[in-house]
Amino acid sequence: MRAVVIVPVLKVSRAKSDSTAASVRSDEARLEEAVGLARAIDLTIVHSAIVPVSQPKPGTLLGTGKIEEIKAALDENDAGLVIVDHPLTPVQQRNLEKEWAAKVIDRTGLILEIFGRRASTKEGTLQVELAHLNYQRGRLVRSWTHLERQRGGAGFMGGPGETQIEADRRLLQDKIVKLERELEQVRRTRQLHRSKRKKVPHPIVALVGYTNAGKSTLFNRITGAGVLAEDMLFATLDPTLRRMKLPQGRTVILSDTVGFISNLPTHLVAAFRATLEEVLEADLILHVRDMSDPDNGAQSTDVLRILADLGIDEKDGAERILEVWNKIDRLEPEARDALVQKAQTQPNVIAVSAISGEGIDRLLGEINQRLSGVLVDRDVVVPVMQLQLLPWIYDHSIIDSREDLEDGNVRLELRLTETEATELDRRLGNGAKRVVEDWER
């Protein structure tokens, strides 16, 4: 479909952005992102523009002159769809469609359309459908404008149009309740899976970041998985978890989550709560940033704001969040070297290229150090009757040497955290201690 993309810039919003220029993206970047969102669902963009709005109109948002300009652009380019990168009320959406004789979609509707196409699992489909129904609930009247809205007879207060609208609202509400129940079951299932993982405790590392920051490419680079990774906004939607071993032998679970975006619709934040809970449960959060994007600072602010909404505040984040400055391969050599040098001077930053692999080893080393904490050396002899514990030991420690003894016991020199050392003592019991003492004698 041929489409026109416009970005309304309100005078009040521009004044606020001037006072916080470092954390708010430019109008040009907003337009580029809106066009990218539209192209993500295979629309042909024939015209795009930034539209200053000095005084928003309650009925149309835009002034008469701007409406006529866009109408001319639609006629000239034979376009049948207008994407407005701004929230629209149902009345504004209806009035603009009448003025332009074209379909009108606001930012929320566009993101919902993208998510609807990207959802590939039952959970993702449920979440998108719930968000879409909540969005449409306030716009139901638009579907029945052909029906009467006059007073009816025989004791009815409303005409047939109002009756149909109310019936449809009840149907929508019933669907919403049903979906919320199904998603609650998804949430309980996820909690059950987390409980099972805690019984065999592997640390969880969650990837978060602005959409198209390169999370899925980094995920594939680290794990060798085949997750879809394209230069496209919201190329992946459903979360993916993979078990992986760090170079030092530690086993962790890596989670790739949905990309964040500025002004993320509240319907989506609520619907995707079950998915985003994986971030809350993570032991370490990798905040992936596209350092080749001029607006990466504003994107970072948006991501941190969403994390704060989820309950991860700055104090907690300083301990759990590691920034990954990605796509350094796209920078000019001088800029790349300066960025890498800057990253090395900061304690919570690693510069990488998920495409070339530069910096990945350092990132994995930092992940291991963050998750392991202070390691202690242990010399353990596992009795022959407890050799079933060897897989657990290999998963939770770094083995420096192994010796299979003549009596069937196994002697290990290993390093592990104090917490896991205590757990190892509990699993082995006093029998292992006696074996070690006898072996040393």
Salt bridges, closest charged atoms under 4 A:
ASP27 OD2 - ARG14 NH1 3.13
GLU33 OE2 - ARG107 NH2 2.86
ASP42 OD2 - ARG117 NH1 3.95
GLU69 OE1 - LYS66 NZ 3.89
ASP75 OD1 - LYS71 NZ 3.68
ASP85 OD2 - ARG30 NH2 3.58
ASP85 OD1 - ARG107 NH1 2.57
GLU97 OE2 - LYS103 NZ 3.83
GLU97 OE1 - ARG142 NH2 2.63
ASP106 OD2 - ARG139 NH2 3.56
GLU113 OE2 - ARG117 NE 3.60
GLU123 OE1 - ARG190 NH2 2.82
GLU166 OE2 - ARG169 NH1 2.86
GLU182 OE2 - LYS178 NZ 2.73
GLU184 OE2 - ARG187 NH2 2.80
GLU184 OE2 - ARG188 NH1 3.77
GLU277 OE1 - ARG194 NH2 3.70
GLU278 OE2 - ARG190 NH1 2.70
GLU278 OE2 - ARG194 NH2 3.77
GLU278 OE1 - ARG197 NH2 3.44
GLU281 OE1 - LYS198 NZ 3.72
ASP290 OD2 - LYS327 NZ 3.47
ASP302 OD2 - ARG25 NH1 2.85
ASP302 OD1 - ARG305 NH1 2.76
ASP316 OD2 - ARG320 NH1 2.98
GLU323 OE1 - ARG289 NH1 3.02
ASP337 OD1 - ARG336 NH2 2.52
GLU358 OE2 - ARG336 NH1 2.49
GLU366 OE2 - ARG370 NE 3.05
ASP379 OD2 - ARG411 NH2 2.56
ASP395 OD1 - LYS245 NZ 3.51
ASP400 OD1 - ARG415 NH2 3.08
GLU403 OE1 - ARG411 NH1 3.95
ASP404 OD1 - ARG402 NE 3.11
GLU413 OE2 - ARG411 NH2 3.42
GLU420 OE2 - ARG250 NH2 3.36
GLU423 OE2 - ARG426 NH2 2.73
GLU423 OE2 - ARG427 NE 2.85
ASP425 OD1 - ARG378 NH2 2.86
ASP438 OD1 - ARG441 NH2 2.33
